[in-house]
């Protein structure tokens, strides 16, 4: 994408480029036009050299990039004997949008809106990371009330996605009772988001200098009540889940990512914590307002699908308690600080614990106060590599449940 050639690199295949650009075109360079040069659809990249295992009885199974469900596109190439998976190779890039390129030359508020669309299910976390990078770059102080509301928004985003993931894993193993109960709860959660924050996914609620939505006493009461109701329901559901032999039979010891593998890949979020790695920016970096609270980080050591579900469930409970505490101690005051243009080159980094894990965002402004460079690093960069490792020695029918237990973002990686 930049035309950089690495000496002695072990893998120089066109992983992201596909066939959208010629060999002498580098779309992320400054001199490459933002407007597309393509006048015809990108041809299929049917000759990409996937790694093959040669041997008696070894078959190759291509899956994707178009899938039967509503998930994003990605190509999964399996090397199998019978049903046993010997190797999985993943190729993404099908949702490449040119995020880094189209960010160039934008005003800061336009960049925050773009950041909220890097990966739709992480809109709040990515927007906060971009804001944090800019706010660090220009030394902008954020009102405490705005910081608390940002945390409430991000914790609600965490809960919604964990509910959906838990439900989808249950659906993949035909445990429909759990699927419908959890999706019912997720829908109720999203409706309150729309009612109070104006959008089911709380898109564009976090902005440079603060937030766009304040909370009145009626809003706080509604949020408190929903948390109380959810705790009662989840307490009942976890007893049912833990006692369900059929569920455990499908997900216990399935898709194991060892602690050593997780460490070598630098896996983040619930995937890393299910493999014994206790790291959470809210706890370890304790950026505001999390520095005011004691953050419990759930950790399990078995590294299987069951552990990844247990981490999610515990994180839901932690987030519910945390939102309660944030609401109970919500400071008074403003929800936004106007920014003053620096009129010089500045750059900053923002670190936010999204629901998938650590998001790191870099932003540089030029002396014209427009964006020169923007790069968001989604935790899915590491999760997809983990999926290639943990699926080995499982069988093909276990791939959907292993994939959903990771649930990496296609869009967050493709940029």
N, C-alpha and C positions, 0 to 999 in steps of 0.2 A: 504493500500500500504506500510505503514511503520510498521504495527502491533501495533499501539498505540490504547489502549482501553480507552475510556473516561467514567468516572463514571457519572451515572445519566444523560447520554446524551438522549435527547428526540427522537433521530432517529439514530439507529445503523445499518441500512440496508446497503447492499453492493452496494452503488450507483455507484461507478466507477469500482469496481473489476470485476464485471460480473463473469464468471466461467473460466477465463483464467488461474487462479492459484489455487493451493490447499489451504486448510484452514491454513496450516502452512508455506506457501510461501509468502514472503513480498518483492515484486520486486523492491522497491525503497531503500531497505537497502544496505549498502556498500558491504556486503558479498554476495549479490545476483549477479549472473553472468550477464554480459551485453547480451551475446548470449542467444537467446531464448531457453527455455527448452521444448517448445511445439513441439511435433512431429505430432500432428493431429490438425485440425481446432478446435477453441474454440466452445464447444457445446452451443446451444441456452439457454439463461437464462429464460426459460419459466415460472418459478415459482417465479419470483421476486414479493414481496408482495406490490403491489401498494395500496395506500389508496383508500378505497371504501366508497361510500355514499349509505346506505341502505334505501330504501323507495319505496313506490308505484310509478311506472312509471319511476323509475330511470334506465337509461341504461349506459353501459360502452362501450366506443368507443376507440379502440386502433389505433393509427396512427404511422406508421414507425416501426422500424428505417429506413427501405429502403423506399425512396420516389420516386414519379414519375418524379420529375424534376432532375436537376443537383446539387441540394444542398447536403450538407453533411448529414450523418446519425444521427438521434436522435429519441427517442421514446416519443410520446405525448399520455398520457392516459387521456381521457375526461370522466367525469361523467355528464350526461345530462338528462334533461326531455324534450322530444320533440326536439326542436332545441336549447333550452336554456342551456348554459354551467353553471353548478353548481361549477365545480372544474376542474382544469387542473393540472396534475402532469407531469413533464418533467424528463426523464432519459437520460443522455448523457454517454459518456465514450466509444462510439463505434469507435472513431478515436484516442484512446489512442496510442501514439507512443513511450512512454518512454523517452520523451524529457529530463527530469531531469536526468535520468539514463545515457543516451547516451552522455550527456554533460560531465560527469565525465572523467577526464583524458585527455581532449582535450587541444590542444594549443589554445591560445586566438583568433587567426584569424579563426580557425576552429569553435570556439564557435560563433563568430559573424555571420558566414554563417549559422550556425544552428539556431540562433536567428531569422534570416530573413526568416525562414521557419516554425516558430511556428504557424503563421496564415498568409497564403499567401497574403491576401488582405491588411495586415498591415505589410508587409515585411520591409518597411523603418522605421516605428515607433518602431517596436520590435528590429531591428538592432541598432537603435540609443539608445534605452533604455539600451541594453546590453553594448554598447560602453560607455555610460555615467557612468554606474556602474563601469566598469573597469577603466575608466579615473579618476573617483573620488577616486578609491582605490589606484591608483599609482600616483595621483597628476599630471596627464598629461595635459599640457596646449594645447588647440586646436587653430590653426590659425583662425583668424576672418573670413577669406574668406571661409574656410571649414565650419564654423558654419552657415554662410549665405546660402551656397549651401545645407547643410543639411536641413535647414528650407524650402528652395524652394522645395526640394524633398518631404518633408513631407506634405507641403501644396498642392502640386500636387497630392499626394496620397489621401489626404482628398477630394479634388474636384472630382476626378475620382470615388471614392466610393459613395459620396453623389449623384452624377448624376445617378449612377447605382441603388441606393436604391430608389430614387425618381421615376425613370422609372419603377422599378419593382412593386412599390405600385400602380402606375397608371395601369400597366398591370393586376394586380390582381383585379381591379375594371372595367376591360374591356375598359379603356380609352386608346385605342391603338395609337391615334395621339400623345399623350404626351410620351408614351413609346418609339415610334420610333424616335421622335425628340431628346429626352434625350439620348437614346442609340447611336444615330448618333454623338452627341456631345462627349459622352464618348469615342467612338471609335477614333474620331479625336484627342482627348486629349492623348489617349494611344499611338497613332502613333507618336506624337511629343516626348513623353517619349522615345520611341524606337530610334527615330532619334538622339536625343541629349544625352540621358543617356545610350543608348545601350541595353535597356530592357524595355518592355512595362510597367512592374510594378516597374522598377528601382531597381530590386533585386541586392544586393551586391554592391550598389553604396556608401553606408555608411560603413566605416571600422574604426577599432581602430586608433585613432589619426587624423581622418579627413574623406576625401571622396576620391573616386577613379576616379571621373570625374570632370574636370574643365569646365568652361563656357567661350567661347571666345565671341567677340563682335557680331559675326554672330548668335551664339546661343541665346544671350540675345535679339537681335532684333526679332528673330523668336518667342521667348516666349512672348515678349511684344505684338507682332502682334496678336498672338492667344488669349491673354487675352482681347485685344481690340475687336476682332471679337466676342468672347464669351459674353462679356458684352452686346453688341448690341442684340444678339439673346436671351439672358436670360431676358433682359428688355421686349422684346415682349412676351416671353413665360409666364412670371409671370402674366401679365395682362390677358392672356387667362386662366391660371390655376385658378386665383382668381375669375373669372367670370363664371366658369363652374359649373353649379348647380348639374349636375350628379356626379361629383367628390366629391363635398362638401357633398352631400347627403349620400355618402357611408362612408366618413372618419371623418366627423364632429360629435363629441360626441361618436365616436367609440373607444373602447379600452382605456378608461380613467385611467390613473395612477395619483392618487391625490398627492398633494405636501407632505402630511403626509406619504403616502406609499413610495414615492420616498426617503424621508428623512430616514425612518426606514430601508430601504434596502441599503442605501448608493449608490443609482444609480448615474452613471457618464455619462459624454458626452451629446450627443443630447437628450437622454432619460430623464436625470435629468433636463436639461435646458428647455425642453418642459413642465416640471411640476414645473417650477418656481424656480429652484435651479441654481443660477449663480455661477458656478465653472468651471474654465478652467486654467490648469497649465500654459499656455502661459501668462495669465493675472495675476493669483494669486501668482504664484511662479516666473514667468518671468525669466526663465532660458535663457541663451544666445542662439541666438541673440535677442530673443523676448523682452529682457529688453531695447532694443533700440527703440521699437515701441509701439504705443498705440493700444492695442488689444481690439476691440469691441466684446463683448460676447452676442449674441442674446439669449433672454430669452422669453418664452411664459408661460402662466399660466393654460391653459385649460387641458393639459396633455393627449390629445387625439391624434389619428393618424394625424389629420390635423396639430396640433401643432408640432409634430415631423418632419413632412415634411417642415413646415415653418422654423424651426430651421435649417434644412439641407440647405434649399435654401439660407437663410441669411448667413450661414457659407460659402457657395460657393462664394458669393459676397465679404465677408470679406477676404477670402483666395486669391481671384483674386487681390484685392487691395494690400494685403500684399506682394504677389509675385512681383507685380510692384514696391513696395517700396524697397524690398530686392534687386531687380535687379538694381534699380536706385542708390542704396548706396553700391553696392557690393565692398568690400575692395579689394585692390590688395594684392599680397603676396602668400605664400605657401598654399597648400590645404591639407597638411599632416605633422604631427609631429611623427617621429619614437619613439617607446616606448622602455624604458629600463627595462629589467626584474628586478623585485624587489628582487628576491631570498629569499623571506620570505613570511609568510602567510599574505595576505591582503584581505580585503573585501570591497565592496562598493554597493551603491544603485543608480539606475538611474530612474529618473522620466521624462516621456515624454507624452505630450498630443497627443495621436494618434487620428485618425478620429472617433473612437468609444468612446474615452474618455481617462482617465488617465491610462497609463501603468507604473507599478512599477516593476523593475527588480533587483534581488539580485544576486551578483556573489562573490564567494570566490575562491582565488587562493591559492594553497599550496606552500610550500617552494621550490618545484620543478618547479614553474611557470605554472603548469597545473591546470585545473579547478577542484576544489573540490566540488563545489556546485553552481548550477544555478537554479533560479526559476523566471520565468516571470509571473506576475499577469495581465492578460488581463481584461479590463473593462467588458467583457461579463459575468464574474462571477456574476455580479449584474443584468445585463440585463435579463438573463434567469429567474431569480427569479421575476423580474418585470413583465415578460410576464405571469407567473402563476397568478399574482394578477390582472393585467389589463384586462384579457380575461373573468373574471367572469362577469356574467349577460349580456354577449354578446351572439350571436348565432353562431352555428358552421360554417356557411359560411363566417363569418367575421374573422375566425382564420387566414387564409393566409395573409390578409392585416395587421392584428395586428402583426403577426409574422415578416413580412417583415419590418414593421415600427420600430421594435426593431433591427432586423438583428444581433442577437448575433453570435459570432464565435463559432462553435462547436469545431474546432481544437484548438482554443485558450484556451478553458476550459479543454478539454480532456488531453492535453499535452502528 
